[in-house]
Amino acid sequence: MAALPQNMCEIHSIGSQTRERMIGLRGSPALAEFGIHLAGISEARAGFSWARLHPEDTQLLAAVSGEGEVFVHGKWERMGPGFAYWTPPGAPHAYRAVRGRKWTVCWVIYAGRLPASAGTLPGSPEVIPAASSLLWHAVGGACDAETQDTELWVRLVHHTVLRILQAARRGGSRLTALWNAVLADLAHPWTLGEMARQAGMSREHLRRVSLLETGVSPLRHVTRLRIGRAAELLSFSPDKLAVIAERVGYGDPFAFSAAFKREMRTSPAAYRKSPPGAEGRGAVSSA
């Protein structure tokens, strides 16, 4: 799950140089049929900055041209054409344009969760491959269509979102369900045998698949997930280090500190004072 810098507040900034087209329920009541709250296209420039700390909506934001930044897995990452930023409800997330560069994105916001027909989706913000141009044409058509014609365009928008998510799932990890189970209970003392049973594989097969997909062993990846969640809590929660350590599966704060430093190359206390992504925040305006 993405960890927002501790001193970042709720941000909703379009920026004076950004141009947007969008469609909402007033423009097309057909949006409600698919649970869509809002859809649009942003030709974003510096000043286009968003941080949602307690989002209730689901959003897919796809890059069409240029390059911007999204906050994922505890750090800012560049995102350009052919990729989309998936953010489920309840998961803090942030994205922004880069100074001196134009970033064209199209986005679809659903009220709450997507319908069950969308299948099992990531429970935390992710960057996924996306047919960005297809979604851009569909959203643009919905924004520009006459009121009586918007239903067809909205249907195409929803269908394209589902296609993007389904394609990402097909090309995704064979261990998605396992890692989601681990993320849901990081305090649990996960063993290789238990994870193999959860994944429906032998221990050796699980080890091979994990090495192929993550580059590390299953237990090492569990450590990564624990430290990633700890980084989120350090950035976003006022809890003491010992409490955070216990929440992510470390009964010993010293073991937690050593594991955190191995993964993040800094101590938990230092990370809390100056989390990754802190640079450049002075240019971000808050609402």
Short mmCIF file of the C-alpha atoms (twelve columns), coordinates in Angstrom:
data_MODEL
# 
_entry.id   MODEL 
# 
loop_
_atom_site.group_PDB 
_atom_site.id 
_atom_site.type_symbol 
_atom_site.label_atom_id 
_atom_site.label_alt_id 
_atom_site.label_comp_id 
_atom_site.label_asym_id 
_atom_site.label_seq_id 
_atom_site.Cartn_x 
_atom_site.Cartn_y 
_atom_site.Cartn_z 
_atom_site.pdbx_PDB_model_num 
ATOM 1   C CA . MET A 1   0.000   0.000   0.000   1 
ATOM 2   C CA . ALA A 2   1.285   3.480   -0.785  1 
ATOM 3   C CA . ALA A 3   2.759   5.427   2.092   1 
ATOM 4   C CA . LEU A 4   2.191   9.167   1.970   1 
ATOM 5   C CA . PRO A 5   4.792   11.481  3.499   1 
ATOM 6   C CA . GLN A 6   3.875   12.240  7.092   1 
ATOM 7   C CA . ASN A 7   3.534   15.992  6.607   1 
ATOM 8   C CA . MET A 8   1.459   15.734  3.433   1 
ATOM 9   C CA . CYS A 9   -2.117  16.876  3.889   1 
ATOM 10  C CA . GLU A 10  -5.216  16.358  1.770   1 
ATOM 11  C CA . ILE A 11  -4.500  18.012  -1.587  1 
ATOM 12  C CA . HIS A 12  -6.929  18.798  -4.398  1 
ATOM 13  C CA . SER A 13  -5.072  21.132  -6.759  1 
ATOM 14  C CA . ILE A 14  -5.738  21.370  -10.492 1 
ATOM 15  C CA . GLY A 15  -3.244  24.191  -11.021 1 
ATOM 16  C CA . SER A 16  -3.668  27.368  -13.011 1 
ATOM 17  C CA . GLN A 17  -2.066  25.971  -16.182 1 
ATOM 18  C CA . THR A 18  -3.947  22.662  -16.310 1 
ATOM 19  C CA . ARG A 19  -6.857  22.289  -18.713 1 
ATOM 20  C CA . GLU A 20  -9.606  19.753  -18.069 1 
ATOM 21  C CA . ARG A 21  -12.680 18.258  -19.681 1 
ATOM 22  C CA . MET A 22  -14.977 16.119  -17.601 1 
ATOM 23  C CA . ILE A 23  -18.407 14.609  -17.349 1 
ATOM 24  C CA . GLY A 24  -20.453 14.015  -14.214 1 
ATOM 25  C CA . LEU A 25  -23.907 12.816  -13.296 1 
ATOM 26  C CA . ARG A 26  -25.482 16.103  -14.352 1 
ATOM 27  C CA . GLY A 27  -24.059 15.702  -17.838 1 
ATOM 28  C CA . SER A 28  -25.024 12.052  -18.118 1 
ATOM 29  C CA . PRO A 29  -27.298 10.222  -15.678 1 
ATOM 30  C CA . ALA A 30  -26.099 7.032   -17.449 1 
ATOM 31  C CA . LEU A 31  -22.933 7.209   -15.340 1 
ATOM 32  C CA . ALA A 32  -24.920 6.047   -12.320 1 
ATOM 33  C CA . GLU A 33  -25.799 2.778   -14.075 1 
ATOM 34  C CA . PHE A 34  -22.141 1.775   -13.913 1 
ATOM 35  C CA . GLY A 35  -21.354 3.359   -10.568 1 
ATOM 36  C CA . ILE A 36  -19.225 6.076   -12.175 1 
ATOM 37  C CA . HIS A 37  -19.108 9.364   -10.295 1 
ATOM 38  C CA . LEU A 38  -16.918 11.386  -12.637 1 
ATOM 39  C CA . ALA A 39  -14.671 10.934  -15.685 1 
ATOM 40  C CA . GLY A 40  -12.392 13.320  -17.487 1 
ATOM 41  C CA . ILE A 41  -9.178  14.283  -19.239 1 
ATOM 42  C CA . SER A 42  -6.527  16.533  -17.710 1 
ATOM 43  C CA . GLU A 43  -3.768  18.236  -19.682 1 
ATOM 44  C CA . ALA A 44  -1.760  18.651  -16.517 1 
ATOM 45  C CA . ARG A 45  1.142   20.925  -15.710 1 
ATOM 46  C CA . ALA A 46  2.959   21.874  -12.508 1 
ATOM 47  C CA . GLY A 47  0.414   22.632  -9.813  1 
ATOM 48  C CA . PHE A 48  -1.664  19.579  -10.701 1 
ATOM 49  C CA . SER A 49  -1.274  17.747  -7.382  1 
ATOM 50  C CA . TRP A 50  -3.594  15.359  -5.576  1 
ATOM 51  C CA . ALA A 51  -3.308  13.521  -2.282  1 
ATOM 52  C CA . ARG A 52  -6.249  11.658  -0.823  1 
ATOM 53  C CA . LEU A 53  -5.789  10.413  2.716   1 
ATOM 54  C CA . HIS A 54  -9.164  8.729   3.262   1 
ATOM 55  C CA . PRO A 55  -10.629 8.123   -0.215  1 
ATOM 56  C CA . GLU A 56  -14.053 6.581   -0.539  1 
ATOM 57  C CA . ASP A 57  -13.858 6.261   -4.314  1 
ATOM 58  C CA . THR A 58  -12.122 3.938   -6.761  1 
ATOM 59  C CA . GLN A 59  -10.064 5.597   -9.496  1 
ATOM 60  C CA . LEU A 60  -8.172  4.555   -12.597 1 
ATOM 61  C CA . LEU A 61  -5.874  7.296   -13.903 1 
ATOM 62  C CA . ALA A 62  -4.177  6.465   -17.217 1 
ATOM 63  C CA . ALA A 63  -1.251  8.366   -18.735 1 
ATOM 64  C CA . VAL A 64  -1.749  9.283   -22.393 1 
ATOM 65  C CA . SER A 65  1.355   11.404  -23.034 1 
ATOM 66  C CA . GLY A 66  4.144   13.071  -21.124 1 
ATOM 67  C CA . GLU A 67  5.207   11.917  -17.694 1 
ATOM 68  C CA . GLY A 68  4.059   12.563  -14.137 1 
ATOM 69  C CA . GLU A 69  4.597   11.032  -10.730 1 
ATOM 70  C CA . VAL A 70  2.493   8.677   -8.641  1 
ATOM 71  C CA . PHE A 71  3.100   7.570   -5.073  1 
ATOM 72  C CA . VAL A 72  3.270   3.789   -4.832  1 
ATOM 73  C CA . HIS A 73  5.037   1.311   -2.537  1 
ATOM 74  C CA . GLY A 74  6.390   4.091   -0.331  1 
ATOM 75  C CA . LYS A 75  7.970   6.326   -2.953  1 
ATOM 76  C CA . TRP A 76  7.298   8.595   -5.919  1 
ATOM 77  C CA . GLU A 77  7.591   6.848   -9.279  1 
ATOM 78  C CA . ARG A 78  7.427   8.306   -12.785 1 
ATOM 79  C CA . MET A 79  4.480   7.155   -14.898 1 
ATOM 80  C CA . GLY A 80  4.174   7.687   -18.639 1 
ATOM 81  C CA . PRO A 81  2.034   6.477   -21.558 1 
ATOM 82  C CA . GLY A 82  0.863   2.882   -21.504 1 
ATOM 83  C CA . PHE A 83  0.403   2.753   -17.751 1 
ATOM 84  C CA . ALA A 84  -2.339  3.576   -15.282 1 
ATOM 85  C CA . TYR A 85  -2.524  4.282   -11.550 1 
ATOM 86  C CA . TRP A 86  -5.122  2.094   -9.838  1 
ATOM 87  C CA . THR A 87  -6.377  3.367   -6.460  1 
ATOM 88  C CA . PRO A 88  -9.035  1.436   -4.496  1 
ATOM 89  C CA . PRO A 89  -11.234 3.003   -1.797  1 
ATOM 90  C CA . GLY A 90  -9.684  3.369   1.625   1 
ATOM 91  C CA . ALA A 91  -6.099  3.396   0.307   1 
ATOM 92  C CA . PRO A 92  -4.199  6.713   0.670   1 
ATOM 93  C CA . HIS A 93  -2.644  7.790   -2.617  1 
ATOM 94  C CA . ALA A 94  -1.097  10.764  -4.402  1 
ATOM 95  C CA . TYR A 95  -0.081  11.873  -7.879  1 
ATOM 96  C CA . ARG A 96  1.266   15.046  -9.440  1 
ATOM 97  C CA . ALA A 97  2.568   16.665  -12.610 1 
ATOM 98  C CA . VAL A 98  6.310   17.301  -12.961 1 
ATOM 99  C CA . ARG A 99  7.529   20.876  -13.222 1 
ATOM 100 C CA . GLY A 100 8.391   21.831  -16.801 1 
ATOM 101 C CA . ARG A 101 6.510   18.912  -18.378 1 
ATOM 102 C CA . LYS A 102 2.988   18.408  -19.665 1 
ATOM 103 C CA . TRP A 103 1.235   15.237  -18.528 1 
ATOM 104 C CA . THR A 104 -1.978  14.240  -20.256 1 
ATOM 105 C CA . VAL A 105 -4.070  11.780  -18.276 1 
ATOM 106 C CA . CYS A 106 -7.590  10.427  -18.501 1 
ATOM 107 C CA . TRP A 107 -9.365  9.210   -15.409 1 
ATOM 108 C CA . VAL A 108 -12.518 7.473   -14.268 1 
ATOM 109 C CA . ILE A 109 -13.770 7.709   -10.684 1 
ATOM 110 C CA . TYR A 110 -16.257 5.173   -9.333  1 
ATOM 111 C CA . ALA A 111 -18.370 5.822   -6.251  1 
ATOM 112 C CA . GLY A 112 -17.140 3.145   -3.854  1 
ATOM 113 C CA . ARG A 113 -15.913 -0.199  -5.122  1 
ATOM 114 C CA . LEU A 114 -16.270 -1.561  -8.631  1 
ATOM 115 C CA . PRO A 115 -19.045 -4.091  -9.216  1 
ATOM 116 C CA . ALA A 116 -18.350 -7.785  -8.624  1 
ATOM 117 C CA . SER A 117 -18.156 -8.314  -12.388 1 
ATOM 118 C CA . ALA A 118 -14.768 -6.561  -12.302 1 
ATOM 119 C CA . GLY A 119 -13.308 -9.563  -10.469 1 
ATOM 120 C CA . THR A 120 -10.628 -9.595  -7.782  1 
ATOM 121 C CA . LEU A 121 -8.622  -6.380  -7.842  1 
ATOM 122 C CA . PRO A 122 -5.538  -5.138  -5.966  1 
ATOM 123 C CA . GLY A 123 -6.291  -3.878  -2.481  1 
ATOM 124 C CA . SER A 124 -3.624  -1.170  -2.634  1 
ATOM 125 C CA . PRO A 125 -2.550  1.472   -5.191  1 
ATOM 126 C CA . GLU A 126 -0.697  -0.062  -8.140  1 
ATOM 127 C CA . VAL A 127 0.761   0.975   -11.482 1 
ATOM 128 C CA . ILE A 128 -0.572  -1.377  -14.163 1 
ATOM 129 C CA . PRO A 129 -0.205  -1.667  -17.957 1 
ATOM 130 C CA . ALA A 130 -3.061  0.101   -19.718 1 
ATOM 131 C CA . ALA A 131 -4.443  0.770   -23.181 1 
ATOM 132 C CA . SER A 132 -4.396  4.479   -22.345 1 
ATOM 133 C CA . SER A 133 -5.312  5.752   -25.802 1 
ATOM 134 C CA . LEU A 134 -8.466  3.608   -25.909 1 
ATOM 135 C CA . LEU A 135 -9.641  4.977   -22.573 1 
ATOM 136 C CA . TRP A 136 -8.729  8.518   -23.665 1 
ATOM 137 C CA . HIS A 137 -10.902 8.228   -26.795 1 
ATOM 138 C CA . ALA A 138 -13.806 6.787   -24.794 1 
ATOM 139 C CA . VAL A 139 -13.651 9.429   -22.049 1 
ATOM 140 C CA . GLY A 140 -13.199 12.208  -24.613 1 
ATOM 141 C CA . GLY A 141 -16.226 10.960  -26.531 1 
ATOM 142 C CA . ALA A 142 -18.322 10.971  -23.365 1 
ATOM 143 C CA . CYS A 143 -17.187 14.508  -22.491 1 
ATOM 144 C CA . ASP A 144 -17.929 15.902  -25.960 1 
ATOM 145 C CA . ALA A 145 -21.098 14.001  -26.861 1 
ATOM 146 C CA . GLU A 146 -24.567 15.490  -26.937 1 
ATOM 147 C CA . THR A 147 -26.562 14.574  -23.832 1 
ATOM 148 C CA . GLN A 148 -28.728 12.054  -25.685 1 
ATOM 149 C CA . ASP A 149 -25.638 10.225  -26.971 1 
ATOM 150 C CA . THR A 150 -23.616 9.984   -23.766 1 
ATOM 151 C CA . GLU A 151 -25.023 6.608   -22.686 1 
ATOM 152 C CA . LEU A 152 -23.177 4.785   -25.483 1 
ATOM 153 C CA . TRP A 153 -19.922 6.579   -24.682 1 
ATOM 154 C CA . VAL A 154 -20.268 5.940   -20.941 1 
ATOM 155 C CA . ARG A 155 -20.860 2.265   -21.637 1 
ATOM 156 C CA . LEU A 156 -17.648 2.253   -23.702 1 
ATOM 157 C CA . VAL A 157 -15.752 3.996   -20.880 1 
ATOM 158 C CA . HIS A 158 -16.826 1.373   -18.357 1 
ATOM 159 C CA . HIS A 159 -16.101 -1.485  -20.748 1 
ATOM 160 C CA . THR A 160 -12.602 -0.107  -21.431 1 
ATOM 161 C CA . VAL A 161 -11.843 0.212   -17.710 1 
ATOM 162 C CA . LEU A 162 -12.860 -3.424  -17.193 1 
ATOM 163 C CA . ARG A 163 -10.719 -4.516  -20.153 1 
ATOM 164 C CA . ILE A 164 -7.678  -2.738  -18.701 1 
ATOM 165 C CA . LEU A 165 -8.176  -4.330  -15.295 1 
ATOM 166 C CA . GLN A 166 -8.830  -7.789  -16.724 1 
ATOM 167 C CA . ALA A 167 -5.707  -7.582  -18.899 1 
ATOM 168 C CA . ALA A 168 -3.652  -6.529  -15.873 1 
ATOM 169 C CA . ARG A 169 -4.973  -9.509  -13.904 1 
ATOM 170 C CA . ARG A 170 -4.187  -11.959 -16.700 1 
ATOM 171 C CA . GLY A 171 -0.657  -10.673 -16.915 1 
ATOM 172 C CA . GLY A 172 -0.313  -10.363 -13.163 1 
ATOM 173 C CA . SER A 173 1.232   -12.481 -10.504 1 
ATOM 174 C CA . ARG A 174 0.148   -16.080 -9.949  1 
ATOM 175 C CA . LEU A 175 0.667   -15.300 -6.284  1 
ATOM 176 C CA . THR A 176 -1.642  -12.263 -6.045  1 
ATOM 177 C CA . ALA A 177 -4.113  -14.048 -3.751  1 
ATOM 178 C CA . LEU A 178 -1.292  -15.201 -1.482  1 
ATOM 179 C CA . TRP A 179 0.286   -11.764 -1.167  1 
ATOM 180 C CA . ASN A 180 -3.119  -10.180 -0.543  1 
ATOM 181 C CA . ALA A 181 -3.675  -12.698 2.274   1 
ATOM 182 C CA . VAL A 182 -0.275  -11.849 3.737   1 
ATOM 183 C CA . LEU A 183 -0.979  -8.116  3.499   1 
ATOM 184 C CA . ALA A 184 -4.293  -8.620  5.252   1 
ATOM 185 C CA . ASP A 185 -2.537  -10.155 8.282   1 
ATOM 186 C CA . LEU A 186 1.097   -9.097  8.421   1 
ATOM 187 C CA . ALA A 187 1.277   -9.780  12.157  1 
ATOM 188 C CA . HIS A 188 0.669   -13.492 11.508  1 
ATOM 189 C CA . PRO A 189 3.821   -15.683 11.809  1 
ATOM 190 C CA . TRP A 190 3.815   -16.808 8.178   1 
ATOM 191 C CA . THR A 191 5.773   -19.968 7.358   1 
ATOM 192 C CA . LEU A 192 6.811   -21.338 3.983   1 
ATOM 193 C CA . GLY A 193 4.569   -24.378 4.436   1 
ATOM 194 C CA . GLU A 194 1.513   -22.300 5.284   1 
ATOM 195 C CA . MET A 195 2.080   -20.004 2.316   1 
ATOM 196 C CA . ALA A 196 2.512   -22.989 0.000   1 
ATOM 197 C CA . ARG A 197 -0.837  -24.362 1.155   1 
ATOM 198 C CA . GLN A 198 -2.436  -20.931 0.696   1 
ATOM 199 C CA . ALA A 199 -1.078  -20.733 -2.871  1 
ATOM 200 C CA . GLY A 200 -1.960  -24.359 -3.692  1 
ATOM 201 C CA . MET A 201 1.649   -25.214 -4.544  1 
ATOM 202 C CA . SER A 202 4.475   -27.281 -3.177  1 
ATOM 203 C CA . ARG A 203 7.096   -25.394 -1.195  1 
ATOM 204 C CA . GLU A 204 9.633   -25.753 -3.980  1 
ATOM 205 C CA . HIS A 205 7.208   -24.598 -6.664  1 
ATOM 206 C CA . LEU A 206 6.253   -21.595 -4.536  1 
ATOM 207 C CA . ARG A 207 9.918   -20.763 -4.114  1 
ATOM 208 C CA . ARG A 208 10.517  -20.936 -7.893  1 
ATOM 209 C CA . VAL A 209 7.480   -18.809 -8.748  1 
ATOM 210 C CA . SER A 210 8.358   -16.233 -6.093  1 
ATOM 211 C CA . LEU A 211 11.933  -15.986 -7.374  1 
ATOM 212 C CA . LEU A 212 10.637  -15.584 -10.933 1 
ATOM 213 C CA . GLU A 213 8.049   -12.920 -10.107 1 
ATOM 214 C CA . THR A 214 9.608   -10.999 -7.223  1 
ATOM 215 C CA . GLY A 215 13.302  -11.830 -7.478  1 
ATOM 216 C CA . VAL A 216 13.420  -13.094 -3.895  1 
ATOM 217 C CA . SER A 217 12.248  -16.066 -1.831  1 
ATOM 218 C CA . PRO A 218 8.681   -16.133 -0.430  1 
ATOM 219 C CA . LEU A 219 9.791   -15.351 3.122   1 
ATOM 220 C CA . ARG A 220 12.009  -12.498 1.916   1 
ATOM 221 C CA . HIS A 221 9.056   -11.064 0.022   1 
ATOM 222 C CA . VAL A 222 6.972   -11.250 3.201   1 
ATOM 223 C CA . THR A 223 9.677   -9.145  4.828   1 
ATOM 224 C CA . ARG A 224 9.408   -6.637  1.987   1 
ATOM 225 C CA . LEU A 225 5.645   -6.441  2.438   1 
ATOM 226 C CA . ARG A 226 6.019   -5.969  6.185   1 
ATOM 227 C CA . ILE A 227 8.600   -3.216  5.802   1 
ATOM 228 C CA . GLY A 228 6.524   -1.545  3.076   1 
ATOM 229 C CA . ARG A 229 3.514   -1.429  5.394   1 
ATOM 230 C CA . ALA A 230 5.732   -0.213  8.224   1 
ATOM 231 C CA . ALA A 231 6.959   2.607   5.982   1 
ATOM 232 C CA . GLU A 232 3.347   3.564   5.351   1 
ATOM 233 C CA . LEU A 233 2.550   3.592   9.064   1 
ATOM 234 C CA . LEU A 234 5.673   5.586   9.901   1 
ATOM 235 C CA . SER A 235 4.655   8.191   7.332   1 
ATOM 236 C CA . PHE A 236 0.955   8.221   8.069   1 
ATOM 237 C CA . SER A 237 0.406   7.123   11.676  1 
ATOM 238 C CA . PRO A 238 1.444   8.699   15.004  1 
ATOM 239 C CA . ASP A 239 1.858   5.235   16.594  1 
ATOM 240 C CA . LYS A 240 5.064   4.487   18.489  1 
ATOM 241 C CA . LEU A 241 7.734   2.375   16.791  1 
ATOM 242 C CA . ALA A 242 7.062   -0.618  19.075  1 
ATOM 243 C CA . VAL A 243 3.363   -0.567  18.155  1 
ATOM 244 C CA . ILE A 244 4.129   -0.376  14.428  1 
ATOM 245 C CA . ALA A 245 6.668   -3.196  14.768  1 
ATOM 246 C CA . GLU A 246 4.053   -5.435  16.369  1 
ATOM 247 C CA . ARG A 247 1.439   -4.570  13.756  1 
ATOM 248 C CA . VAL A 248 3.702   -5.803  10.952  1 
ATOM 249 C CA . GLY A 249 4.841   -8.971  12.685  1 
ATOM 250 C CA . TYR A 250 7.862   -8.003  14.767  1 
ATOM 251 C CA . GLY A 251 7.528   -8.650  18.489  1 
ATOM 252 C CA . ASP A 252 11.070  -7.383  19.008  1 
ATOM 253 C CA . PRO A 253 11.532  -3.666  18.146  1 
ATOM 254 C CA . PHE A 254 15.281  -4.216  17.687  1 
ATOM 255 C CA . ALA A 255 14.673  -6.961  15.091  1 
ATOM 256 C CA . PHE A 256 12.186  -4.652  13.386  1 
ATOM 257 C CA . SER A 257 14.681  -1.788  13.306  1 
ATOM 258 C CA . ALA A 258 17.398  -4.031  11.838  1 
ATOM 259 C CA . ALA A 259 15.059  -5.438  9.166   1 
ATOM 260 C CA . PHE A 260 13.788  -1.955  8.286   1 
ATOM 261 C CA . LYS A 261 17.331  -0.621  7.905   1 
ATOM 262 C CA . ARG A 262 18.316  -3.542  5.637   1 
ATOM 263 C CA . GLU A 263 15.388  -2.866  3.312   1 
ATOM 264 C CA . MET A 264 15.166  0.936   3.410   1 
ATOM 265 C CA . ARG A 265 18.826  1.824   4.151   1 
ATOM 266 C CA . THR A 266 17.746  4.079   6.984   1 
ATOM 267 C CA . SER A 267 16.366  3.607   10.464  1 
ATOM 268 C CA . PRO A 268 12.630  3.758   11.209  1 
ATOM 269 C CA . ALA A 269 13.136  6.947   13.235  1 
ATOM 270 C CA . ALA A 270 15.073  8.652   10.429  1 
ATOM 271 C CA . TYR A 271 12.494  7.547   7.873   1 
ATOM 272 C CA . ARG A 272 9.691   9.046   9.958   1 
ATOM 273 C CA . LYS A 273 11.502  12.405  10.100  1 
ATOM 274 C CA . SER A 274 12.233  12.538  6.349   1 
ATOM 275 C CA . PRO A 275 10.285  9.951   4.288   1 
ATOM 276 C CA . PRO A 276 11.029  9.372   0.569   1 
ATOM 277 C CA . GLY A 277 9.089   11.778  -1.622  1 
ATOM 278 C CA . ALA A 278 9.594   14.675  0.765   1 
ATOM 279 C CA . GLU A 279 11.675  16.599  -1.756  1 
ATOM 280 C CA . GLY A 280 9.800   19.080  -3.876  1 
ATOM 281 C CA . ARG A 281 6.725   19.261  -1.692  1 
ATOM 282 C CA . GLY A 282 7.126   22.994  -1.349  1 
ATOM 283 C CA . ALA A 283 5.713   23.294  -4.870  1 
ATOM 284 C CA . VAL A 284 2.583   21.386  -3.880  1 
ATOM 285 C CA . SER A 285 -0.334  23.514  -2.774  1 
ATOM 286 C CA . SER A 286 -2.812  22.112  -0.292  1 
ATOM 287 C CA . ALA A 287 -6.520  22.530  0.035   1 
# 
